[in-house]
């Protein structure tokens, strides 16, 4: 089972519990699906606790929805959420992931909302461009200019100041500017840095690497990968309102699109979510991008509401 939405930790017990709850509400689980659910629940006490909490919360929300007379199920196995169930699903998803949005917003000094891009000049003269649904916290000190990328993606053009290093923390590592411009993107607990001018030093897991202009390195709290050459214009296409993907997993594509549209898009089923996507999409028209992906991959989109879409094969 795999699900994807707007850049959240999709492997977390809470989000997996949301996905299981949606599947159970859509239709009765088959024997194989029931066995899969039982195995997931037994694999980790956190999974069982997350699902119990979700079921209790969603049961309460559903009890508040208007009663609807039951309608016959369609013959085919496909999501059949409607009426009160649709209301409950949308509200439960909002409750499940909305608190993360609020927590990020409260910690941020600079925040770009859904579908927005923002350009800001900092007090030292450095410039920061934020992609949609991105956030940064500032911690400027007398001897160091320290920032934290809390979520999303940002491009930095650093004003020279040899006495005050410019350091961006993300995903448990740090990127120190060496007279430079660079882009950092967060992705499921990891980050990647793409250097557009000069070089940066990436430190994580007790080690460090230098990334030169035209190269990219992925890093986490444990390590930084060896830098590799990259197409800088493609990697930073979001600054021009374009999203470019070449043979990328559908989940990664949906997460990127999710920063540019309000609501949530979930992919149901491993086979569908494993599909690969190649294309150039307009970041300002994510609805059209979703329609193109749906048609190209032969998927079906079930619109629970305008803010909750389930993609399935």
N, C-alpha and C positions, 0 to 999 in steps of 0.2 A: 504494500500500500504506500502510495506516495501522494503528497499534495503540495501545491504551490500557491502562494498568494503574493503579498506585497513586500517581500524582503525580510520577512520574519524568520525565525529559526524553525523551519518546517519539520525538523526531527525531534522537536521538544515534545514531551508527553502531553502537554496541554493542547498543542495544535493537532497532534495525532488523535487525541480524544475527540476534538471537534470533527475531524474527518470521519471517525468511526460513527459518531452520533448522526452525521448527515447520511451516511450509508444505511444505517438502521432505519432512519426515518423515511428514506427513499423507498425501501422495500425490505422484505424479510431476507435475512442473510441465508445464502446457500450453506450446505453442510461444510464445504471447503472454506467459505468465508467465516463461518462460525468457528472453525478450528483455528483459522488465522487470528481471529480476534482473541480467542482464549489464550493462544500462545503469546500474543503481544501483551495481553493483560498480565500473564503470569511471569513474563520475562523480567519485570522490574516493578517493585512496589509503587514507584512513582507513576507508572502507567495506570495501575488500578486506581490510585488515589485521584489522578487527573480525570479519569473517566467518571468516577463516582461523583466528583465535584461538578463535572460538566452535566451529567444526567440530572443531578439535583437542581442545578441552576436553570437548565433548559426546561425541566419539568415545571419549575415555578413560573418561568416566563411564558410557557405555553398555556399554563392555567389562566393567565391574564388575557390571552387572545380570545376573540369572539368564537363561540362554539359554531362549528360548521357541520352540516349533515355529511356523513361519510359518502364518498363517491367510489364507484367501482374502479379497481386498478386497471391500467392498460395491460394488454396481453404481453407486450415486450418488457424485458427488464431494463428500465431506464429510470433516472431520477423522477420521482412523482410528487415532489413537495408542492403543496398548494395550500391556500387559505391559512389557517392558523399555524400549520407546520412551517410554511414559508416565513411567516412573521417571526416565529420562534427561532428558526434557523438564522435569519438575518440578525436578530437581536443577540443571540448567543455568540455568533461570530464577532459581533461588535464588542461584546463584553470580554470575549477571550483575548482579542488582540488590541482593542482600543486603549487599554490601560498602558500598554507599551508605548503607544504614540504619545499619550499624555506624559508619561515619565520622561521620555526623550525631550519633549517640548519644555518641560520644567527645568531640565538640566542645561538646555542650550542657551547660548548667547546670540547665535545667528541661526535662523531656521528658515528653510524654504519649504513651503507646503506642497501638497499634491498638485502636480501640473505646473509648478512654478520653477523658474530659475532666478537666482539672485546673485548680484555682483556687489561686493562690499569692499571699501578701502579701509584697512585697519589703521590704528593710531600711529603705527610706525611707517606707514606709507605702502606696506605690502597690500596686494590685492587678492581677494578670494572670490571665486565663482562657485556657487553651489548648484548642483543638479536638483531636480524635484525631490521632495521628501528626504531632504538631507539636513544635518544639524551639526553644529560645531560649538564647543565650549572653549573660552579663552582663559588662559592663566598666565598673563604677561607678568614677568618678574624683572627686577633690576638687572640681573645677569643672564636672563634667558627669556626668549619669546616662545612660550609653550602653548600648544593648542591640542584639542582632542576632537577627532572626527567621531561623532557619536553614531551616525547612521548615514547611509547613502554615499555620495561621491562629491568630490570638490577638487578644483584646480587652484593652485597657489602660485602667485608671482611674487617672489620675495624681495623686499627692499634690503640692500646691503647694510650690514651692521656687524662688523667683526667682533665687537665686544658683547653682542647679545645673539647667540645662535638661535636659529628659527627651527623649532622642533614640533612635528605633528605626531601625536600618539594615536594609534588605531590598532584594533585586534590584538592587543597585548604586546605590540612592538612599537618602534618609533622610527620616524624618518627625519633626518637632519639635513637641511638645505646646505649645499656647498656652492652658494651663489647661483640660484637656479629658479626654474619654473617646473612644476610637476603636478601630476594628477594622482589622487588616491581614491580608490573605490572599495567599499566594504561589501563582503559577500559571505554570508553564513559563517561568521566567526573568523573569517580570514580577511585579508586586505591585499590589494595589488597596487603598486606604485609604478607609474609610467612617467618617465622624465622627458620633458619637452625642451629643456635648455640646461646645459652644463651637467651637473651630477648631484646625487644625494647619497647619504650613508644610511643604510637600513640596519637597525639593531634589534635582535630578538633572540630569545633562547640562549643568551650568553655569547652569541656570535654576531658578526656584522658583515655586510657586503656593500660594495660601492656600485651604484647603478648609474651608468653613463647616459648621456643624451641619446634618445632613440631606442632605449631598452626598457624592459619591464621586469619587475620581480614580485612574486607573491610571497606573503609572509603571514605568520601567526605568532602566538605567544611562544611556540616551541622552536621555530626556525624561519630562516629566510631562504627562499629558493635562489638558485643560480640565475643571474640576469640573462634575459634572452632578447634578441632584437625583435622589435614590434613595429607595426604600422601606426605611428603616433596619431595621424589624422583619423584613422579608423577608431582607435582607442578613445579618442576624445571627441568623437562625433556628436555627443550629446550637447556640446557647447554650441553647435550649429543647428540644434533641433532635430538631429537624426540619431536613430538607433540602428546600428549595423551589427548583424550576427552572421557568423559563418560556421555552419555545422555545430550549433550550440544546442544543449538540451532544452526542451520545451520549458522546463521549470525555470531555468535561468532567464529565458526570454520573458516569461510571464512575470517574474519578479521585477525585471527592468521596466516592463510596461506598467506594472502596478504602481510605480512611483509617479506615473503621469495620468492616472485616472482615479476617481473616487470609488471606493468600494473594494471588493475582493474577488479574485478569480481563482478558483480551485480546479486542479486537474485530478480526475478520479481514475485510478487504475494504473498500474505500473507500465503496461504496454503503451498506453497513450502518453504518459508522462516521459517515457524514454525516447519519444520521437525527436528527431533533430530538425533544427530550423536554420535556414539561410535566407537572408533578405535584408533590405533597407527599409526602415519604417519611419514615418513622421511621428516624432514624439508628441506633437501637439494634436494628433488625431489617433489616440490609442484604440478607439472603438473600431476604426477602419482597419488598424493593424490586427486586431483580434479576429475580425471577419476574414481577413486574408489568410491568417494562420489556420483558422477553422476550415476554410475551403481547401487550402493546400494540403493539409494533413488528413482531410476527410473526417474531422471531428464534428461532434454536435455540441452546441451550447445550450444549456438549460438556464434561462434567466429566472432565478427565484424572485429577485427584485432587480431594479436597475443597478443595485449596489452589490449584488451577489450573483456570480455566474459560475456554473459548473460545466467544465469541459470534459467530454467523455467520448470514447470511440464507439 
